[in-house]
């Protein structure tokens, strides 16, 4: 259940980036959302295991790292797929 909140953050960030990113898109909204979810999982994993930020529960730090991971990963994906 804890992962569901972090993955929901990734889903929301993926959708937002897709709709706010200017220009013509070669990716679909579902793909951008899926990449956001992967980015949130990757950001959470890296923050918890390498940087020791956040914890296994729901906290502002863990949600922020999930959002940052989703943001970076989705921006890279959508930005390079033009």
C-alpha positions, 0 to 999 in steps of 0.5 A, a space after each residue: 500500500 505504501 508503494 501505491 502512493 509513490 507510484 501514484 505520484 509517478 503516474 501524476 508526474 508522467 501525465 503532467 509532463 506529457 500535457 505540459 511539454 511543448 511541441 508535437 509528441 511521438 509518445 502516448 500519454 499512457 507511455 509517459 505515465 508508465 515512464 513516470 511510474 518507473 522513474 518514481 520507483 527508481 528515484 525512491 530506490 536510489 534515495 533510500 538505498 544510496 542517499 539514505 533519504 526517506 524511509 519505507 513509509 509515507 513521508 514528505 521526503 519519500 514522496 518528494 524523491 518519488 516525484 523527483 525521480 519521475 520528473 527527471 526520468 519522464 523529462 529525459 524520455 519525452 525530451 529525447 523522443 521528439 
